[in-house]
């Protein structure tokens, strides 16, 4: 892979994506073979926002490659609390680690931080911007279950602020995929993502309800609609209720529909979906480890 | 001396920026970072009658020859501006402004959640699109009223 930093899914070509997914497949098939591949390597974790899955799976990934982590810990107990700039923080921490993983509440944080360091920097979420490693594990999951060409994907929920959605939409332009975006009017895709999809000539349709499009989908990617995006509780409840799926609703879907979710979910996927063959979201979360192992292996010089 | 000359007199050496859309002269100065504190002698004509534009603004900066890269940024607010470099009262060079590929440090990103608005040691930077500009950090696209985002 030719990139030093992974800040946006936009930078990933089809070849890049396939190289990571192929490596992830090899790792998943024989994890032991990679067990001391990066013995002694240290991954710097800089999470300025809470994270469970992303942080834990990066930790698991580097440890399963034989390395370890140095963790900034919560912002409240770090130098950030004293007013240190992000640019200074990453310049200090790059001296402690062989690669950095950054989550930050501001859009563009990873791109900016990457300009100040020489070690590879991975964006683990920048505000409402991008979350490229989530996309890589999402694509891995889709490839395993439905293949990545000649499919229709529905992406539903908070498309405006959902960084996993933005990264996914960009990455899917590399493949022969029809993208259907399903959301309330107020949470439609932002202008910059629409612009890119248009520039790429992507096949894109927008919908305000799920029922009409559900039967034609191969994959349904559900995201959480957050309470804070709405002026009042009743409006939120009304909208959230319309973008919720349950097992009864999925009876109109194809038998092989893959339902995904970046997690955590609140109630946008009812518990009764968990027992159906459509539910892939827990496997999706598990795939975070081999995919992040593959990415780290490549960024840390796995071909040496 | 004609009325026209009285309003915007000739300069001996420097740069004349002509054919600025009416009302944009102060934005042109803001983009160029000229606010009077640098000691430059600056003349501004606003709403000057123009055959081509009806009304136009004109800016004259004495004893300073502005570079093409400085001036290209003006294309964002004054795409039809013409640039005259004056030496000993004569126009020695005449240029149009070209749209630059990038604009750095001139505009503020309107996205309040963009990292460039948070006191980090980076300049704002925008990619110039056919029909607007785009923050290279947070991807926000600005299509209308670019002048309102000038850093002053």
Interface residues (C-beta under 8 A of the other chain):
Chain A: X85 X86 X87 X104 X105 X106 X107 X108 X109 X111 X112 X115 X126 X127 X128 X129 X191 X192 X193 X195
Chain B: X111 X113 X114 X115 X116 X118 X119 X120 X121 X122 X129 X134 X135 X136 X137 X138 X139 X140 X141
